[in-house]
């Protein structure tokens, strides 16, 4: 069983060498995943999912609220840059759109009557550039530490993954939403994806590599998945 539906909720199922069934709800869109021990009966997984419905809805609603707030694009709403809160200040002015980051403020200058979708596009591109500026130095740092060479870094706003790796081409892809998180999150995702060049799967060998190179990875992953950072 690769997935199941409980009510209107579709749940991805992945089997691992673990002892107990566990569940995670991922931001930003509330994707639900169950991780089950090998050979767990389908009915046991379904019962577990049904018992967690209230918990699932609680977390999905939290993510929906966060997305709604971040996407409203109104004056004085909060937007995060590398984990620090900034007030959005909209300035309607003719000319080329731009965003200027000040100590506690993001000033977005746009022509009058700019549609919300266009404002979001401008903001997304700004976060894209911040990620693109920060990532190469971290990749270079971890290349020296691990001996892994990366042939290319790609950037994209993604809904359900913080990053991905093409182990054959030795390239990684980073979610530009990482520019909203504390810098340690970007570093965690980079080393996480780089190590997939050595080990493609999330198996015991992979986790040993993570423990060796980035001992605090479990705590960071948990906080990111819970939306705590």
Beta strands, then each sheet from edge to edge (+ up, - down):
strand 1: 3-6
strand 2: 9-16
strand 3: 22-26
strand 4: 31-37
strand 5: 78-81
strand 6: 84-92
strand 7: 98-101
strand 8: 105-110
strand 9: 152-156
strand 10: 163-166
strand 11: 171-175
sheet 1: 1+ 2- 4- 3+
sheet 2: 5+ 6- 8- 7+
sheet 3: 9+ 11+ 10-
end
